[in-house]
Amino acid sequence: MATIKTDTLFQLWKAWELREGRDLTLTEICESTGLSGETVRGILKSTTKRLDIDTLGALCKFFGVAPGPVPFVVYEPNTTKTKK
């Protein structure tokens, strides 16, 4: 199972603001990525249950995340045992 690590996403948001020297708005993220406000708010509030590759790609591209592991998605191994 994977979860969204919102504190890392907020860190990317703050790093963007520092780099650009101005505040970043949700509207700007939505307009730049093509994502809806509901989608971005859901990610930030950890209410999103599923992310598709296009959403991940848009956020990574916007925040300048290099190809490879997505820093705000954390894999958590399944700890429940399955019956045989």
C-alpha positions in Angstrom: 0.0 0.0 0.0 1.2 3.5 -0.7 0.3 6.7 1.1 0.7 10.4 0.3 3.2 12.2 2.6 1.7 15.6 2.6 4.4 17.2 4.7 6.8 16.5 1.8 4.4 18.0 -0.7 4.2 21.1 1.5 8.0 21.2 1.6 8.0 21.2 -2.2 5.4 23.9 -2.2 7.5 26.1 0.2 10.7 25.4 -1.8 8.9 26.6 -4.9 7.9 29.8 -3.1 11.5 30.4 -1.9 12.9 29.7 -5.4 10.4 32.0 -7.1 10.4 34.6 -4.4 6.6 34.8 -4.1 3.6 32.9 -2.7 2.1 30.0 -4.7 -1.6 29.7 -4.9 -3.8 26.6 -5.4 -5.3 28.3 -8.4 -1.8 28.6 -10.0 -1.0 25.0 -9.4 -4.3 23.9 -10.9 -3.9 26.2 -14.0 -0.3 25.1 -14.5 -1.0 21.3 -14.1 -4.5 21.0 -15.4 -5.6 19.4 -12.2 -8.8 20.4 -10.5 -8.8 22.2 -7.2 -10.7 19.3 -5.7 -7.9 16.9 -6.7 -5.1 19.1 -5.3 -7.0 19.8 -2.1 -7.7 16.1 -1.6 -4.0 15.3 -1.9 -3.0 18.0 0.5 -5.7 16.9 3.1 -4.8 13.2 2.7 -8.4 12.4 1.6 -7.3 11.1 -1.8 -7.5 7.3 -2.0 -5.9 6.9 -5.4 -3.6 8.8 -7.7 -3.2 8.1 -11.4 0.1 8.5 -13.3 -1.0 11.7 -15.0 -1.7 13.4 -11.7 1.7 12.3 -10.3 3.4 13.4 -13.5 1.8 16.8 -13.5 2.7 17.5 -9.8 6.3 16.2 -10.3 6.8 18.3 -13.4 5.3 21.4 -11.7 7.5 21.1 -8.6 10.6 20.0 -10.6 10.9 16.5 -9.1 13.4 14.5 -11.0 12.5 11.1 -12.5 12.7 8.3 -10.0 10.9 7.8 -6.7 8.2 10.2 -6.0 9.1 11.9 -2.7 5.6 12.5 -1.5 4.3 8.9 -2.1 5.5 6.4 0.5 5.3 2.6 0.1 4.1 0.8 3.2 4.4 -3.0 3.0 1.3 -4.9 3.7 1.6 -6.3 7.2 -1.5 -8.5 7.2 -1.0 -12.1 6.4 -3.0 -13.8 3.7 -4.6 -17.2 4.2 -3.3 -20.1 2.2 
